[in-house]
Amino acid sequence: MPSAGDFRRIVLALEGASEGSHMGHPDFRANGRIFATLQSDMSWGMVKLTPDQQQRFVRDYPEAFKLAAGSWGLGGSTLVHLPSVNEDTLGEAVTLAWQNNAAEAAKKAAPKRKTTVARPATRKATK
């Protein structure tokens, strides 16, 4: 049963992770984007998962994971109840959130290729 301190330790062990504050509670960022938070009561954390990952954790560990409220949850924000999860499972969820964050950052950093559309030749009007 991990504590808020364990959550913080696991998250901050990941390359490039740093702690900040968001809406009055700790957040954890990499590549300038939040991928995990601790809720103000410190018994809940949040990890940003893909919908497929989120479904798996909620299905396999229903006592520990649930969707965040509203569109946040539909977008992958997944709450984790620290007293109800084991450290290995928490570590897996946090690592996936960090990897998702890195993949999203790489996708946004990739140069966008400019596509050109072939246009038909124009005819000059004849008299």
C-alpha positions in Angstrom: 0.0 0.0 0.0 2.0 3.0 -1.3 1.8 6.4 0.4 1.9 9.8 -1.2 5.6 9.8 -0.6 5.9 6.5 -2.5 3.9 7.9 -5.4 6.2 11.0 -5.5 9.3 8.8 -5.3 8.2 6.6 -8.2 7.2 9.5 -10.4 10.3 11.5 -9.8 12.6 8.5 -10.5 11.5 8.8 -14.2 13.8 10.7 -16.5 12.9 14.3 -16.9 10.1 14.3 -14.3 9.7 17.3 -12.1 7.3 18.4 -9.5 5.2 21.5 -9.6 1.8 22.7 -8.4 -1.5 22.7 -10.2 -4.7 24.0 -8.7 -3.5 23.7 -5.2 -2.0 20.2 -5.4 1.3 18.6 -6.6 1.6 17.8 -10.2 4.4 16.0 -12.1 5.5 17.0 -15.5 7.9 15.8 -18.2 8.4 17.6 -21.5 6.4 20.5 -20.1 3.2 18.5 -19.7 1.4 17.0 -16.7 1.3 13.2 -16.7 0.5 12.6 -13.0 -0.8 14.5 -10.0 -1.4 13.9 -6.3 -4.9 15.0 -5.1 -5.1 17.4 -2.2 -6.1 14.6 0.3 -2.9 12.7 -0.7 -4.7 9.3 -0.8 -5.5 9.6 -4.5 -3.2 10.2 -7.4 -3.9 10.6 -11.1 -2.1 9.2 -14.1 -2.8 10.1 -17.7 -3.3 6.9 -19.6 -4.6 6.0 -23.1 -8.2 4.9 -23.2 -7.1 1.2 -23.7 -4.7 1.4 -20.8 -7.3 3.0 -18.6 -9.9 0.3 -19.4 -7.4 -2.4 -18.5 -6.5 -0.9 -15.1 -10.1 -0.2 -14.2 -11.1 -3.7 -15.2 -8.2 -5.5 -13.6 -8.0 -3.4 -10.4 -11.5 -1.8 -9.8 -10.8 -1.2 -6.2 -7.7 1.0 -7.0 -8.5 2.7 -10.4 -11.4 4.8 -11.7 -12.0 7.3 -14.3 -11.6 11.0 -13.3 -14.8 13.0 -13.6 -16.3 14.2 -16.8 -14.3 14.7 -20.0 -11.0 14.5 -18.0 -11.7 10.8 -17.4 -12.9 10.2 -21.0 -9.5 11.7 -22.1 -7.5 9.2 -20.1 -7.2 10.9 -16.7 -7.3 7.9 -14.3 -7.5 8.2 -10.5 -5.6 5.7 -8.4 -6.5 5.1 -4.8 -3.1 4.7 -3.1 -4.2 2.6 -0.1 -5.8 0.1 -2.6 -3.0 -0.5 -5.0 0.3 -2.4 -4.7 3.5 -0.6 -5.6 4.3 -2.7 -8.7 0.9 -1.9 -10.3 1.3 1.8 -9.4 4.8 1.8 -10.9 3.4 0.3 -14.1 0.6 2.9 -14.4 3.0 5.8 -13.7 5.5 4.5 -16.2 2.8 4.1 -18.9 1.7 7.7 -18.2 5.3 8.9 -18.5 5.8 7.0 -21.8 2.5 8.4 -23.2 3.7 11.9 -22.3 7.0 11.3 -24.1 5.3 9.9 -27.2 3.0 12.9 -27.3 5.9 15.3 -27.0 7.8 13.6 -29.7 4.8 13.7 -32.0 4.3 17.4 -31.4 8.1 18.1 -31.9 8.3 16.2 -35.2 8.5 18.6 -38.2 5.3 18.9 -40.1 5.7 18.2 -43.8 4.1 20.7 -46.0 1.9 19.1 -48.6 1.3 20.7 -51.9 -1.8 20.2 -54.0 -1.3 20.0 -57.7 -3.3 22.6 -59.4 -4.5 22.4 -63.0 -2.8 24.7 -65.4 -4.7 27.8 -66.2 -5.5 28.7 -69.8 -5.2 32.2 -71.1 -8.4 33.5 -72.6 -8.2 33.9 -76.3 -10.2 36.4 -78.3 
